[in-house]
Amino acid sequence: MTNLGPVALINHPRGSVMKKIRYALFTTIALGALTSSALADCKLRVTTWGGSYQKTYQAVAAKFEEEHNCTIEWVVGASPDHLVKSRLGQVDVATNTLLNSIAGEKEGLWMELDKAKIPNMANLYDNAVFSPYTIFANVGDYVLAYNTDKVKEAPTSWDELWKPDYKNHVVIYGFEHIPTLSLTVLQADKNGGGIDNIQPGLDRMAELVKSGNLIGSLDVESQMVSLFQTEDAWLGMLATGRMKELLEKGTSNVKFVRPAEGTFPLISTVNITKAATDPAMAQAFVDYILRPEVQIAFAVNNLYAPTVQNAPIPDDFAYRDLLVQNEEFKRLYLPDQEKITAHKAEWQNQLNRMTSK
């Protein structure tokens, strides 16, 4: 029973009045206790990857927990796990990759995002709104890196990879990796085809393989970093996180550009599941992660660029230029990921046949 303290012990001559006062006080305290208990029981289940991403997420979410008196329960795992747990109704807010968000859309897992309840959506770049169900939470990208001692003029196009000047000095990711597949689609677009007519893109990639320019198409990013360090690689695609690694190692003669055709994004998405136990709280959380201060935290801690236009990166942040922003964000090149995934094995086999002749 709730302890009413000294008030309950007062023996006032007007007992009936005091009974009313005691009843009112008891009711207020009891309701307050119930309300507090209900708020304390508020729990929001949010997926995250482990490591530094989770650390930043937890750090920025602390203020949300305080503001809303709601505990975040972190559902930690790999991207496919996030989708599986969303299917099982074990998630309220799903942070994931774009491919898994698309898969969830096809399965009808997500709620439509309500712009009235997520007002910070108004600040998103247009191309950060993938659909009524999926938005981009933050973005990295793959840029064109070059050795300034060997490549005298900063390249302006991905076509530079094909120049005969760079024989045996070009690196790209393996053909099964999204940036190289995206480059293939880009080349198809530029040469009279497209994702539904990939042959012109495959023809160009076969030209690159046969040109002798490639040191290799690599699966391990640390190898690519090492090749730039040893100056075997003069030109190639590289994730901005690996560019940061080069700079941190003191490499001063490797710079990067974002070509006119755009760069290939590495995207974190966010969705609200239809199984969300408190949809209003889930929408409040999505709105929260689009706040400028939260977006900037992921930028400076994890090198993931903001997807909102009102989150300027601090001028004194050493790696500010590695974050894709403004017009360069609007030029991100994002071909249909579903079609790429569906056809990549077929494309790779075709390319292997073309280059083995």
FENVENBEL-V401454 format. One record per backbone hydrogen bond with DSSP energy under -1.0 kcal/mol. NH is the residue of the N-H (numbers start at 1). CO is the residue of the C=O. If there is no record, write none. Layout:
# FENVENBEL-V401454
((NH:CO) (NH:CO))
This chain:
# FENVENBEL-V401454
((8:5) (9:6) (10:7) (15:13) (18:14) (19:15) (20:16) (21:17) (22:18) (23:19) (24:20) (25:21) (26:22) (27:23) (28:24) (29:25) (30:26) (31:27) (32:28) (33:29) (34:30) (35:31) (36:32) (37:33) (38:34) (39:35) (40:36) (41:37) (42:39) (44:71) (46:73) (47:93) (48:75) (55:51) (56:52) (57:53) (58:54) (59:55) (60:56) (61:57) (65:61) (66:62) (67:63) (68:64) (70:65) (71:42) (73:44) (75:46) (77:48) (82:78) (83:79) (84:80) (85:81) (86:82) (87:83) (88:84) (89:86) (90:85) (92:45) (93:45) (94:271) (96:269) (101:97) (102:98) (103:99) (104:100) (105:101) (106:102) (107:103) (108:105) (109:104) (111:272) (113:132) (118:114) (121:118) (122:119) (123:120) (124:121) (125:307) (128:125) (129:126) (130:134) (131:134) (135:270) (136:128) (137:268) (138:268) (139:305) (140:266) (142:264) (143:238) (144:257) (145:236) (146:255) (147:234) (148:253) (151:147) (160:157) (161:158) (162:159) (163:160) (166:163) (167:164) (168:212) (169:166) (170:213) (171:235) (172:216) (174:218) (177:174) (181:177) (182:178) (183:179) (184:180) (185:181) (186:182) (187:183) (188:184) (189:185) (190:186) (193:188) (194:197) (197:194) (202:198) (203:199) (204:200) (205:201) (206:202) (207:203) (208:204) (209:205) (210:206) (211:207) (215:170) (218:172) (224:220) (225:221) (226:222) (227:223) (228:224) (229:225) (230:226) (232:227) (233:227) (234:169) (235:169) (236:145) (237:171) (238:143) (240:141) (243:239) (244:240) (245:241) (246:242) (247:243) (248:244) (249:245) (250:247) (251:246) (255:146) (257:144) (260:156) (262:259) (264:142) (266:140) (268:138) (269:96) (270:135) (271:94) (273:92) (274:109) (276:273) (282:278) (283:279) (284:280) (285:281) (286:282) (287:283) (288:284) (289:285) (291:288) (295:291) (296:292) (297:293) (298:294) (299:295) (300:296) (301:297) (302:298) (303:299) (304:298) (305:139) (309:123) (317:314) (320:317) (322:319) (323:320) (328:325) (330:326) (332:329) (333:263) (340:336) (341:337) (342:338) (343:339) (344:340) (347:343) (348:344) (349:345) (350:346) (351:347) (352:348) (353:349) (354:350) (355:351))
